[in-house]
């Protein structure tokens, strides 16, 4: 009887292990992130990879690689093509998983990753993170959320495990605008009303700044994520530079944040300045969050110069 019990138990354990293994495959985890899957697991670059951009929709639209490459070729001839790994919804946990898995398969010079100040709901783990996270990511997300956000830490760990217990599903076809090395989306939200609203909201914030106090206990979870990015950068030799793309309805941080951020975390940060912010909302270049082509023509040359300032590589980041 005991022998039958142990044989049955062993079969159950083996069955669960097989299911978990199948659930951990990239084809299942990236079923809703087809472009990211292709870039990470199917892309075979012929040349060295220079700059990669990662983040939510603000990053995806503002660093549209097709347009970025055109501008970069004009102002920095001979630079490597830009790769855009950005997606729809920002989640610092998802950004980490995407970057780590990308670096396991490729060796770019630099990655510019979107970052946001932690607010009241910042500690929640977006469903997109749960979809692509691996079991080995559970300790990291629990460490980042615990003890300030215990409930979400437990939920994240639970949901990642449950995601690994589902049958294998293949990734879907990417959007037609996306290529094997770019997850670009073009100006799909910038209607006249949205552009007008963006400009009006910006004017209400004239002279207003937001205090992004990194030493604040509420920012502890964010600092833990940043520490994980720093370790990843040191381990791989790839420059990781953070970029805060402030929306028109959000106040800009106080001056000096970039220096404070670097002193506190050891990682470089780029923040929009007010002059650039104002230019981006004039004459229909930006809605509340997203830039159009006219906005990128102002933003991208500025961003290139800032990346070059922050780059620590002797061979450059572009």
BAKOLLUM-793296 format. One line per 3 residues: number of its first residue (from 0); for each residue x, y, z of N, C-alpha, C. Coordinates in Angstrom, 1 decimal. Atoms other than C-alpha are relative to their C-alpha. Example, Ala and Ser with C-alpha at 12.3 -4.5 7.8 and 13.67 -1.06 7.14 Angstrom:
0	0.9 -1.2 0.0 12.3 -4.5 7.8 0.9 1.2 0.0; -0.9 -1.1 0.0 13.7 -1.1 7.1 -0.8 1.1 0.8 $
END
This chain:
0	0.8 -1.2 0.0 0.0 0.0 0.0 0.9 1.3 0.0; -0.9 -1.1 0.0 2.8 2.4 0.9 0.7 0.2 -1.3; -0.7 -0.1 1.3 4.6 1.6 -2.3 -0.9 0.7 -1.0 $
3	0.9 -0.6 0.9 1.5 2.5 -4.3 -0.2 1.5 0.3; 0.1 -1.4 -0.4 1.2 5.7 -2.3 1.2 0.8 -0.5; -1.2 -0.8 0.4 4.8 6.8 -3.0 0.1 0.1 -1.5 $
6	0.0 0.0 1.5 4.5 5.8 -6.7 -1.0 1.1 -0.5; 1.0 -1.0 0.4 1.3 7.9 -7.0 0.5 1.4 0.3; -0.5 -1.3 -0.3 2.9 10.8 -5.2 1.1 0.5 -0.9 $
9	-1.1 -0.4 0.9 6.0 10.7 -7.4 -0.6 0.4 -1.4; 0.6 -0.4 1.3 3.8 10.7 -10.5 -0.7 1.4 0.0; 0.6 -1.3 -0.2 1.9 13.7 -9.2 1.0 1.1 0.0 $
12	-1.1 -1.0 -0.1 5.1 15.6 -8.4 0.6 0.2 -1.4; -0.6 -0.1 1.3 6.5 14.8 -11.8 -0.9 0.7 -1.0; 1.0 -0.6 0.9 3.3 15.8 -13.5 -0.1 1.5 0.2 $
15	0.0 -1.5 -0.3 3.3 19.2 -11.7 1.2 0.6 -0.5; -1.2 -0.6 0.5 6.9 19.7 -12.5 0.0 0.2 -1.5; 0.1 -0.1 1.5 6.2 19.1 -16.2 -0.9 1.2 -0.4 $
18	0.9 -1.1 0.2 3.3 21.5 -16.1 0.7 1.4 0.2; -0.7 -1.3 -0.3 5.4 24.2 -14.4 1.1 0.3 -1.0; -1.0 -0.2 1.0 8.2 23.7 -16.9 -0.6 0.5 -1.3 $
21	0.7 -0.5 1.2 5.8 24.1 -19.8 -0.5 1.4 0.2; 0.5 -1.3 -0.2 4.3 27.1 -18.2 1.1 1.1 0.1; -1.2 -0.9 -0.1 7.8 28.7 -17.8 0.6 0.3 -1.4 $
24	-0.6 -0.2 1.3 8.5 28.6 -21.5 -0.3 1.4 -0.5; 0.3 -1.4 0.6 8.8 32.0 -23.3 -1.2 0.0 -0.9; 1.2 0.1 0.9 6.1 30.9 -25.8 -1.3 0.2 0.8 $
27	1.2 -0.2 -0.8 3.6 30.9 -22.9 0.1 1.3 0.7; -0.1 -1.2 -0.8 4.9 33.8 -20.8 -0.2 1.3 -0.9; 0.1 -1.2 0.9 5.0 36.2 -23.8 -1.2 -0.1 -0.9 $
30	1.1 0.2 0.9 1.7 35.2 -25.3 -0.7 1.4 -0.3; 0.6 -1.4 0.2 0.4 38.9 -24.9 1.1 1.0 -0.3; -1.1 -1.0 0.3 3.8 40.5 -25.6 0.8 -0.6 -1.2 $
33	-0.6 0.7 1.2 4.6 39.1 -29.1 1.2 0.7 -0.5; -1.2 -0.8 0.6 7.0 41.9 -30.2 1.2 -0.2 1.0; -1.1 0.2 -0.9 9.1 41.6 -27.0 0.5 -1.4 -0.1 $
36	-0.5 1.4 0.1 9.2 37.8 -27.4 0.9 -0.1 -1.2; -0.8 0.1 1.2 10.5 38.1 -31.0 1.3 0.7 0.2; -1.2 -0.7 -0.1 13.1 40.7 -30.1 1.0 -0.8 0.9 $
39	-0.9 0.6 -0.9 14.4 38.7 -27.2 0.4 -1.4 -0.4; -0.2 1.4 0.2 14.1 35.1 -28.4 0.2 -0.4 -1.5; -0.1 0.3 1.4 14.0 35.2 -32.2 0.9 0.9 -0.8 $
42	-0.8 -1.0 0.7 16.0 38.3 -33.2 1.5 -0.5 -0.1; -1.4 0.4 0.2 19.5 37.4 -34.6 0.7 1.2 -0.7; -0.5 -1.2 0.6 21.2 40.8 -35.1 1.3 -0.3 -0.8 $
45	-1.2 0.2 0.9 23.8 41.0 -37.9 1.2 0.8 0.6; -1.1 -0.9 -0.5 25.7 43.8 -36.1 -0.2 0.2 1.5; 0.0 -0.3 -1.4 26.4 45.0 -32.6 -1.3 0.8 0.3 $
48	1.1 -0.8 -0.4 23.4 46.4 -30.7 0.4 1.2 0.9; -0.4 -1.2 -0.8 23.8 50.0 -29.4 -1.0 0.3 1.1; 1.0 -0.4 -1.0 20.8 51.6 -27.6 -1.3 -0.8 -0.1 $
51	1.3 0.7 -0.1 17.7 49.8 -26.4 -0.8 0.9 0.9; 0.9 -0.8 -0.9 14.7 51.7 -25.0 -1.1 -0.9 0.5; 0.9 0.8 -0.7 12.3 50.1 -22.5 -0.9 0.8 0.8 $
54	0.9 -0.7 -0.9 9.2 51.3 -20.7 -1.5 -0.1 -0.5; 1.4 0.1 0.4 5.5 52.0 -21.1 -0.3 0.8 -1.3; 0.4 -0.6 1.3 3.6 53.7 -23.9 0.6 1.4 -0.3 $
57	-0.7 -1.3 0.2 5.2 57.1 -23.3 1.4 -0.2 -0.6; -1.3 0.4 0.5 8.6 55.5 -24.0 -0.2 -0.6 -1.4; 0.1 0.7 1.3 7.3 53.4 -26.9 -0.2 1.0 -1.1 $
60	0.3 -1.0 1.0 5.9 56.4 -28.8 1.1 1.1 -0.1; -1.0 -1.1 0.1 8.6 59.0 -27.9 1.3 -0.5 -0.5; -1.3 0.5 0.5 11.5 56.7 -28.8 -0.3 -0.9 -1.2 $
63	0.4 0.8 1.2 9.8 55.3 -31.9 1.3 -0.2 -0.9; -1.3 0.2 0.5 12.9 53.7 -33.4 0.2 0.3 -1.5; -0.1 -0.3 1.4 12.1 54.2 -37.1 0.3 1.5 -0.1 $
66	-0.3 -1.5 0.1 12.0 58.0 -36.5 1.3 0.3 0.7; -1.2 -0.2 -0.8 14.8 57.8 -33.9 1.2 -0.2 -0.9; -1.1 0.3 0.9 17.1 56.2 -36.5 0.3 1.1 -1.0 $
69	-0.1 -1.0 1.0 16.4 58.9 -39.0 0.7 1.2 0.6; -0.5 -1.2 -0.7 17.2 61.7 -36.5 1.5 -0.3 0.4; -1.3 0.3 -0.5 20.2 59.9 -35.1 1.0 0.0 -1.2 $
72	-0.9 0.0 1.2 21.7 59.4 -38.6 0.4 1.4 -0.4; -0.3 -1.4 0.3 21.5 63.1 -39.1 1.0 0.7 0.9; -0.8 -0.7 -1.0 23.0 64.3 -35.9 1.2 -0.8 0.5 $
75	-1.2 0.8 -0.4 25.4 61.4 -35.1 0.2 -1.1 -1.1; -0.2 1.0 1.1 26.3 59.7 -38.4 0.9 -1.2 0.5; -0.7 1.1 -0.4 27.6 56.2 -38.0 -0.5 -0.7 1.3 $
78	0.5 0.6 -1.2 25.6 55.4 -34.9 -0.7 -1.3 -0.3; 0.7 1.2 0.2 24.1 52.0 -34.4 -1.5 0.2 0.0; 1.5 -0.1 0.0 20.3 51.5 -35.0 -0.5 -0.1 1.4 $
81	0.6 0.1 -1.3 18.1 52.0 -32.0 -1.0 -1.1 0.0; 1.0 1.1 -0.1 16.0 49.1 -30.7 -1.0 0.4 1.1; 1.0 -0.4 -0.9 12.7 49.8 -29.1 -0.8 -1.2 0.6 $
84	0.6 1.1 -0.7 11.5 47.2 -26.6 -1.2 0.4 0.9; 1.1 -0.6 -0.8 8.8 49.4 -25.0 -1.3 -0.6 -0.3; 1.3 0.6 0.1 5.2 48.3 -24.5 -1.1 0.9 0.4 $
87	1.1 -0.9 -0.3 1.8 49.6 -23.4 -0.1 0.5 1.4; 0.2 -0.4 -1.4 1.7 49.7 -19.6 1.3 -0.1 0.8; -1.2 -0.1 -0.8 4.5 50.8 -17.4 -0.1 -0.9 1.3 $
90	-0.2 0.7 -1.3 5.6 48.4 -14.6 1.4 -0.2 0.2; -1.4 0.1 -0.2 9.0 48.6 -13.1 0.4 -1.4 0.1; -0.3 1.4 -0.1 8.9 44.9 -12.4 0.1 -0.6 -1.4 $
93	-0.1 0.5 1.3 8.1 44.1 -16.0 1.2 0.5 -0.8; -1.2 -0.6 0.7 10.9 46.5 -17.2 1.2 -0.9 0.4; -1.1 0.8 -0.4 13.3 44.5 -15.1 0.1 -1.4 -0.6 $
96	0.1 1.3 0.6 12.2 41.1 -16.4 0.4 0.1 -1.5; -0.4 -0.1 1.4 12.4 42.3 -20.0 1.4 0.3 -0.2; -1.4 -0.3 0.2 15.8 43.8 -19.6 0.9 -1.2 0.4 $
99	-0.9 1.2 -0.4 17.3 40.8 -17.7 -0.1 -1.1 -1.1; 0.1 1.0 1.0 15.9 38.4 -20.3 0.6 0.4 -1.3; -0.7 -0.5 1.2 17.1 40.6 -23.1 1.5 -0.2 0.1 $
102	-1.5 0.1 -0.2 20.6 40.7 -21.6 0.5 -1.4 0.0; -0.4 1.4 0.0 20.6 36.9 -21.3 0.2 -0.5 -1.4; 0.0 0.4 1.4 20.2 36.7 -25.1 0.8 1.0 -0.9 $
105	-0.7 -1.0 0.8 21.9 39.9 -26.4 1.0 0.8 0.9; -1.0 -0.8 -0.7 24.7 42.3 -25.5 0.0 1.4 -0.5; 0.1 -1.4 0.4 23.6 45.9 -26.1 1.0 0.9 0.7 $
108	-0.9 -1.0 -0.7 25.8 48.9 -25.2 -0.7 0.6 1.1; 0.7 -0.7 -1.0 23.1 50.7 -23.3 -1.5 -0.2 -0.1; 1.5 0.1 0.0 19.5 50.6 -22.2 -0.5 1.2 0.8 $
111	0.7 -1.1 -0.7 17.4 53.6 -21.4 -1.4 -0.5 0.4; 1.2 0.6 -0.5 14.5 52.5 -19.2 -0.8 1.1 0.7; 0.9 -0.9 -0.6 11.5 54.6 -18.2 -0.2 -0.3 1.5 $
114	0.2 0.2 -1.5 11.0 55.2 -14.5 -1.0 1.0 0.5; 1.0 -1.0 -0.6 8.3 56.9 -12.4 0.2 0.0 1.5; 0.0 -0.1 -1.4 8.2 58.2 -8.9 -1.1 -0.9 0.6 $
117	1.0 0.8 -0.7 6.5 55.9 -6.5 -1.1 0.8 0.6; 1.2 -0.7 -0.5 2.9 57.1 -5.8 -0.8 -1.0 0.8; 0.9 0.8 -0.9 0.0 55.7 -3.8 -0.2 -1.4 -0.6 $
120	0.3 1.3 0.6 -0.6 52.8 -6.3 1.2 -0.6 -0.7; -1.1 0.4 0.7 2.9 52.4 -7.5 0.5 -1.4 0.4; -0.5 1.3 -0.4 3.6 49.3 -5.4 -0.8 -1.2 -0.5 $
123	0.7 1.1 0.6 1.0 47.3 -7.2 0.7 -0.6 -1.1; -0.7 0.7 1.1 2.3 44.7 -9.6 -1.0 -0.1 -1.2; 0.9 0.1 1.2 0.8 45.1 -13.1 -0.1 -1.4 -0.5 $
126	0.2 1.3 0.5 -0.7 42.1 -14.7 1.0 -0.4 -1.0; -1.0 0.4 1.0 1.8 42.3 -17.5 1.3 -0.5 0.6; -1.1 0.5 -0.7 4.6 41.7 -15.0 -0.3 -1.5 0.4 $
129	0.4 1.4 -0.4 2.8 38.5 -13.7 0.1 -0.9 -1.2; 0.0 0.8 1.2 2.4 37.3 -17.3 1.4 -0.5 -0.4; -1.3 0.4 0.5 6.1 37.3 -18.1 1.0 -0.4 1.0 $
132	-0.9 0.3 -1.1 7.7 36.8 -14.7 0.3 -1.5 0.0; -0.5 1.4 -0.2 9.7 33.6 -14.0 -0.1 -0.3 1.5; 0.0 0.4 -1.5 9.7 31.7 -10.7 1.1 0.6 0.7 $
135	-1.1 -0.6 -0.7 13.1 33.1 -10.0 -0.2 1.5 0.2; 0.3 -1.4 -0.3 11.6 36.6 -10.1 -0.8 0.2 1.2; 0.8 -0.1 -1.2 9.4 35.9 -7.1 0.7 0.6 1.2 $
138	-0.7 -0.7 -1.2 12.0 36.7 -4.4 0.3 1.4 -0.2; -0.3 -1.5 0.2 12.9 40.0 -6.1 -1.3 0.8 0.2; 1.2 -0.8 -0.2 9.3 41.2 -6.3 -0.5 0.0 1.4 $
141	0.4 0.0 -1.4 8.5 40.1 -2.8 1.0 0.9 0.8; -0.9 -0.9 -0.7 11.7 41.9 -1.6 -0.3 1.4 -0.2; 0.3 -1.3 0.3 10.7 45.0 -3.4 -1.3 0.6 0.7 $
144	1.3 -0.4 -0.5 7.1 45.1 -2.0 -0.1 -0.2 1.5; 0.1 0.3 -1.4 7.7 43.7 1.5 0.9 0.9 0.9; 1.3 0.3 -0.7 6.8 44.8 4.2 -1.0 1.2 -0.3 $
147	0.9 -1.1 0.2 5.3 48.1 2.9 -1.3 -0.4 -0.7; 1.1 0.4 0.7 2.9 46.3 0.6 -0.2 -1.5 0.0; 0.0 1.4 -0.2 2.5 42.8 2.0 -1.0 -0.7 -0.9 $
150	1.1 0.7 0.7 -0.8 42.0 0.3 0.4 -0.2 -1.5; -0.4 0.1 1.4 0.5 42.8 -3.2 1.2 -0.9 -0.2; -1.1 0.9 0.1 3.7 40.9 -2.5 -0.5 -1.5 0.0 $
153	0.6 1.3 0.0 1.7 37.8 -1.6 -0.8 -0.3 -1.3; 0.8 0.2 1.2 -0.6 38.3 -4.6 0.9 -0.3 -1.2; -0.9 0.1 1.1 2.3 38.7 -7.0 0.7 -1.4 0.0 $
156	-0.6 1.3 0.0 4.0 35.5 -5.8 -1.0 -1.1 -0.3; 1.1 1.0 0.3 0.7 33.6 -5.9 -0.3 0.0 -1.5; 0.5 -0.1 1.4 -0.2 34.8 -9.4 1.1 -0.5 -1.0 $
159	-1.1 0.5 0.9 3.3 34.1 -10.9 0.0 -1.6 0.0; 0.1 1.4 -0.1 3.0 30.5 -9.6 -1.2 -0.6 -0.8; 1.2 0.5 0.7 -0.5 30.1 -10.9 0.2 0.1 -1.5 $
162	-0.3 -0.2 1.4 0.6 31.4 -14.3 0.8 -1.1 -0.6; -0.8 1.1 0.5 3.1 28.6 -14.5 -0.7 -1.3 0.0; 0.7 1.3 0.0 0.4 26.0 -14.0 -1.1 0.0 -1.1 $
165	0.9 0.0 1.1 -1.5 26.9 -17.2 0.6 -0.7 -1.2; -0.5 0.7 1.2 -1.2 24.9 -20.5 0.8 1.0 -0.9; -0.8 -0.8 0.9 1.2 26.1 -23.1 -0.8 0.7 -1.0 $
168	0.7 -0.8 1.1 -0.1 28.9 -25.4 1.1 0.7 -0.8; -1.0 -0.7 0.9 1.8 30.4 -28.3 -0.2 1.5 0.0; 0.2 -1.5 0.1 2.5 34.1 -28.7 -0.8 0.3 -1.2 $
171	0.8 -0.4 1.1 0.2 35.9 -31.0 0.8 0.8 -1.0; -0.7 -0.8 1.0 1.2 37.8 -34.2 0.1 1.4 0.5; -0.1 -1.4 -0.4 2.5 41.3 -33.4 -0.7 0.9 -0.9 $
174	0.7 -1.0 0.8 0.9 44.5 -34.6 0.8 0.2 -1.3; -0.7 -0.2 1.3 1.8 45.2 -38.3 1.1 1.1 0.1; -1.1 -1.1 0.0 3.8 48.4 -37.3 1.3 -0.5 0.7 $
177	-1.1 0.5 -0.7 6.1 46.3 -35.2 0.9 -0.9 -0.9; -1.0 0.8 0.7 9.3 44.7 -36.6 0.7 -0.9 0.9; -0.8 1.0 -0.8 11.7 42.0 -35.5 0.9 0.7 1.1 $
180	-0.9 -0.6 -1.0 13.8 44.6 -33.6 -0.6 1.3 0.6; 0.6 -1.1 -0.5 11.3 47.3 -32.8 -1.5 -0.2 0.3; 1.4 0.1 -0.4 8.0 47.4 -30.9 -0.7 1.4 -0.1 $
183	0.5 -1.4 0.2 7.1 50.8 -32.3 -1.5 0.0 -0.2; 1.4 -0.4 0.4 3.6 52.2 -32.4 0.1 1.5 -0.3; -0.1 -1.4 0.5 3.0 55.5 -34.2 -0.9 0.9 0.8 $
186	0.8 -1.0 -0.7 0.9 58.5 -33.3 -1.5 -0.4 0.0; 1.3 0.6 0.0 -2.2 56.5 -32.5 -1.0 0.7 1.0; 0.9 -0.6 -1.0 -3.6 58.7 -29.7 -0.1 1.5 -0.2 $
189	-0.2 -1.5 0.0 -2.8 62.3 -30.7 -1.1 0.7 -0.8; 1.0 -0.8 0.7 -6.1 63.8 -31.8 0.0 1.4 0.5; -0.1 -1.4 -0.3 -6.7 67.5 -31.7 -0.5 0.4 1.5 $
192	0.5 -0.3 -1.4 -8.7 67.5 -28.4 1.0 -0.4 1.0; -1.0 0.4 -1.0 -6.1 65.5 -26.6 1.2 0.9 0.0; -1.2 -0.9 0.0 -3.3 67.8 -27.8 -0.4 1.3 0.7 $
195	0.4 -1.3 -0.6 -5.3 70.9 -26.7 -0.1 -0.2 1.6; 0.1 0.2 -1.4 -6.0 69.3 -23.3 1.4 -0.1 0.7; -1.3 0.1 -0.6 -2.3 68.5 -22.8 0.6 1.4 0.2 $
198	-0.5 -1.3 -0.1 -1.4 72.1 -23.4 -0.6 0.8 1.2; 0.8 -0.7 -1.1 -4.1 73.4 -21.0 0.5 -0.5 1.4; -0.4 0.6 -1.3 -3.1 71.0 -18.2 1.4 0.5 0.4 $
201	-1.4 -0.4 -0.3 0.6 72.0 -18.5 0.0 1.5 0.5; 0.0 -1.4 -0.4 -0.3 75.7 -18.1 -0.5 0.1 1.5; 0.4 -0.1 -1.4 -2.0 75.0 -14.7 1.1 -0.4 0.9 $
204	-1.1 0.4 -0.9 1.3 73.7 -13.4 1.2 0.9 0.0; -1.1 -1.0 0.1 3.4 76.8 -14.1 0.5 0.3 1.4; -0.7 -0.3 -1.2 5.9 77.1 -11.3 -0.1 -1.1 1.1 $
207	0.3 1.1 -1.0 4.7 73.9 -9.5 1.1 -1.1 -0.2; -1.0 1.1 0.1 7.3 71.2 -8.7 -0.5 -1.1 0.9; 0.4 1.2 -0.9 6.9 67.7 -7.1 1.3 -0.4 0.7 $
210	-1.1 0.4 -0.8 9.2 66.7 -4.3 0.2 -1.5 -0.1; -0.3 1.4 0.1 10.7 63.3 -5.2 1.1 -0.3 0.9; -1.0 0.2 -1.1 12.4 62.6 -1.9 0.4 -1.5 0.0 $
213	-0.4 1.4 0.1 14.4 59.4 -2.5 0.2 -0.7 1.3; -0.2 0.6 -1.3 15.1 58.9 1.1 -1.3 -0.3 0.8; 1.3 0.2 -0.7 11.4 58.9 2.0 -0.3 -1.5 0.1 $
216	0.3 1.4 -0.2 10.4 55.5 3.4 -1.0 -0.6 -1.1; 0.9 0.5 1.0 7.6 55.3 0.8 0.7 -0.3 -1.3; -0.7 0.3 1.2 10.3 55.1 -1.9 0.9 -1.2 0.2 $
219	-0.9 1.1 -0.3 12.0 52.1 -0.3 -0.1 -1.1 -1.0; 0.2 1.1 1.0 10.5 49.6 -2.7 0.6 0.4 -1.3; -0.6 -0.4 1.2 11.6 51.7 -5.6 1.5 -0.1 0.0 $
222	-1.4 0.1 -0.1 15.1 51.9 -4.3 0.5 -1.5 -0.1; -0.4 1.4 0.1 15.2 48.1 -4.1 0.0 -0.5 -1.4; 0.0 0.3 1.4 14.2 47.8 -7.7 1.2 0.6 -0.7 $
225	-1.2 -0.7 0.6 16.9 50.3 -8.7 1.3 -0.7 0.3; -1.2 0.8 -0.4 19.5 48.3 -6.7 0.1 -1.2 -0.9; 0.0 1.2 0.9 18.5 45.2 -8.8 0.5 0.4 -1.4 $
228	-0.5 -0.5 1.3 19.0 47.2 -12.0 1.5 0.3 0.0; -1.4 -0.3 -0.1 22.4 48.4 -10.8 0.8 -1.3 0.0; -0.7 1.3 -0.1 23.5 44.8 -10.0 0.0 -0.6 -1.4 $
231	0.1 0.5 1.4 22.3 43.8 -13.5 1.0 0.7 -0.9; -0.9 -0.8 0.8 24.2 46.6 -15.1 1.5 -0.3 0.2; -1.4 0.4 -0.4 27.4 45.8 -13.2 0.4 -1.4 -0.5 $
234	-0.3 1.4 0.4 27.1 42.1 -14.0 0.2 -0.2 -1.5; 0.0 0.2 1.4 26.6 42.5 -17.7 0.9 1.0 -0.8; -0.8 -1.1 0.7 28.6 45.7 -18.5 -0.8 0.9 -0.9 $
237	0.9 -0.9 0.8 25.6 47.3 -20.2 -0.4 1.2 0.9; 0.5 -1.2 -0.7 24.9 50.9 -19.2 -1.5 0.0 0.1; 1.5 -0.2 -0.2 21.4 51.3 -17.7 -0.2 1.4 0.4 $
240	0.3 -1.4 -0.3 20.1 54.9 -17.7 -1.5 0.1 0.2; 1.4 -0.2 -0.3 16.8 55.8 -16.2 -0.5 1.4 -0.6; 0.6 -1.2 0.6 14.5 58.4 -17.9 -1.4 0.2 0.5 $
243	1.3 -0.3 -0.5 11.6 60.1 -16.3 -0.7 0.9 -1.1; 0.7 -0.8 1.0 9.1 61.2 -19.0 -1.3 0.5 0.7; 1.1 -0.6 -0.7 6.8 63.5 -17.1 -1.2 0.4 -1.0 $
246	1.2 -0.4 0.8 3.2 63.9 -18.5 -0.3 1.5 0.2; 0.3 -1.4 -0.1 1.8 67.3 -19.1 -0.9 0.3 1.2; 0.9 -0.2 -1.2 -0.6 66.8 -16.1 0.8 -0.2 1.3 $
249	-0.8 0.3 -1.2 2.3 66.0 -13.7 1.1 1.2 0.1; -1.0 -1.0 -0.2 4.6 68.6 -12.1 1.4 -0.6 -0.2; -1.4 0.4 0.2 8.3 68.4 -13.0 0.6 -0.2 1.4 $
252	-0.8 0.1 -1.3 10.7 67.3 -10.1 0.7 1.3 0.2; -0.9 -1.1 -0.4 12.7 69.9 -8.3 1.3 -0.1 -0.7; -1.3 0.0 0.6 16.0 70.9 -9.8 1.0 -0.7 1.0 $
255	-1.0 0.7 -0.8 18.9 68.8 -8.6 -0.3 -1.4 0.2; 0.4 1.4 -0.2 17.0 65.5 -8.7 1.0 -1.0 -0.6; -0.9 1.0 0.7 19.4 63.9 -11.2 1.3 -0.2 0.9 $
258	-1.1 0.1 -0.9 22.4 64.6 -8.9 -0.3 -0.8 1.3; 0.4 0.6 -1.3 20.5 63.5 -5.8 -0.2 -1.5 -0.3; 0.3 1.4 0.4 19.3 60.3 -7.6 1.3 -0.8 -0.2 $
261	-1.2 0.7 0.2 22.8 59.3 -8.7 0.8 -0.2 1.3; -0.6 0.1 -1.3 24.2 60.0 -5.2 -0.6 -1.0 0.9; 0.8 0.9 -0.8 21.5 58.0 -3.6 0.0 -1.5 -0.5 $
264	0.1 1.4 0.6 21.4 55.0 -6.0 1.2 -0.5 -0.7; -1.1 0.3 0.9 24.6 55.1 -8.0 -0.4 -0.3 -1.4; 0.5 0.2 1.4 22.5 55.0 -11.2 -0.3 1.4 -0.6 $
267	0.2 -1.3 0.7 22.2 57.8 -13.8 -1.5 0.2 -0.3; 1.4 -0.4 0.2 18.8 59.6 -14.3 0.0 1.2 -0.9; 0.2 -1.1 0.9 17.6 61.9 -17.1 -1.4 0.5 0.3 $
270	1.3 -0.6 -0.3 14.7 64.3 -16.2 -0.3 1.1 -1.0; 0.4 -1.1 0.9 12.8 66.6 -18.6 0.2 1.3 0.7; -0.1 -1.3 -0.6 13.6 70.2 -18.0 -1.2 0.9 -0.5 $
273	1.2 -0.7 0.3 10.9 72.9 -18.1 0.0 0.6 -1.4; -0.1 -0.6 1.3 12.1 74.6 -21.3 -0.4 -1.1 -1.1; 0.4 1.1 1.0 11.8 71.2 -23.2 -1.4 -0.3 0.2 $
276	1.4 0.3 -0.3 8.5 70.5 -21.5 -0.9 1.0 -0.7; 0.8 -1.0 0.6 7.1 73.8 -22.7 0.0 -0.2 -1.5; -0.1 0.2 1.5 8.3 73.2 -26.3 -0.8 -1.1 -0.5 $
279	0.7 1.2 0.4 6.7 69.8 -26.3 -1.5 0.2 0.0; 1.4 -0.2 0.0 3.2 71.2 -25.6 -0.5 1.1 -0.9; 0.4 -1.1 0.9 3.3 74.1 -28.0 -0.3 -0.6 -1.4 $
282	0.3 0.3 1.4 1.6 73.8 -31.4 -0.2 -1.5 -0.3; 0.4 1.4 0.3 0.3 70.3 -31.1 1.1 -1.0 -0.1; -1.1 1.0 0.0 3.4 68.2 -30.3 -0.2 -1.1 1.0 $
285	0.2 1.0 -1.0 2.1 66.3 -27.4 -1.4 0.1 0.7; 1.2 0.0 -0.7 -1.1 65.2 -25.7 0.4 -0.1 1.5; -0.3 0.1 -1.4 -1.3 64.5 -21.9 1.2 -0.8 0.3 $
288	-1.1 0.9 -0.2 1.3 61.7 -22.2 0.9 -0.3 -1.1; -0.7 0.5 1.1 2.4 61.0 -25.7 0.4 1.0 -1.0; -0.5 -0.9 1.0 4.4 62.8 -28.3 -0.3 -0.5 -1.4 $
291	0.2 0.3 1.4 3.8 62.9 -32.1 1.4 0.2 -0.7; -1.2 -0.2 0.7 6.4 63.2 -34.8 0.7 1.3 0.2; -0.6 -1.3 -0.3 6.8 66.9 -34.3 0.6 0.1 1.4 $
294	-0.6 0.0 -1.4 7.4 66.3 -30.6 1.3 -0.7 0.0; -1.2 0.8 0.0 10.0 63.7 -31.3 1.2 0.7 -0.7; -1.0 -0.7 0.7 11.9 66.0 -33.6 0.7 1.0 0.9 $
297	-0.6 -0.8 -1.0 12.5 68.2 -30.6 0.6 -0.8 1.1; -0.4 0.8 -1.2 12.8 65.5 -27.9 1.2 -0.8 -0.3; -1.0 1.0 0.2 15.1 63.0 -29.5 1.4 0.6 -0.1 $
300	-1.4 -0.6 0.0 18.1 65.3 -30.3 0.4 0.4 1.4; -0.3 -0.3 -1.4 17.8 66.5 -26.7 0.4 -1.2 0.8; -0.3 1.3 -0.7 17.7 62.9 -25.5 1.4 -0.5 -0.3 $
303	-1.3 0.5 0.4 20.7 61.9 -27.5 1.2 0.7 0.7; -1.0 -0.8 -0.7 22.8 64.7 -25.9 0.1 -0.4 1.4; 0.0 0.4 -1.5 21.7 63.7 -22.4 0.5 -1.4 0.2 $
306	-0.5 1.4 -0.1 22.4 60.0 -23.1 1.5 0.0 0.0; -1.4 -0.2 0.1 25.9 61.0 -24.1 0.7 0.5 1.2; -0.4 -0.5 -1.3 26.3 62.9 -20.9 0.1 -1.0 1.1 $
309	0.1 1.0 -1.0 25.3 60.0 -18.8 0.8 -1.3 -0.3; -0.7 1.3 0.4 27.1 57.2 -20.7 1.3 -0.1 0.6; -1.3 0.2 -0.6 30.0 55.7 -18.9 1.0 -0.9 -0.8 $
312	-0.8 0.9 0.9 31.3 53.5 -21.8 1.0 0.8 -0.8; -1.1 -0.6 0.8 34.6 54.4 -23.5 -0.4 0.0 -1.5; 0.3 0.1 1.4 33.1 53.3 -26.8 -1.4 0.7 -0.3 $
315	1.2 -0.6 0.2 29.9 55.3 -26.3 -1.2 -0.9 0.2; 1.2 0.8 -0.2 26.3 54.2 -25.9 -0.9 0.0 -1.2; 0.9 -0.1 1.2 24.9 55.0 -29.4 0.7 -0.7 -1.2 $
END
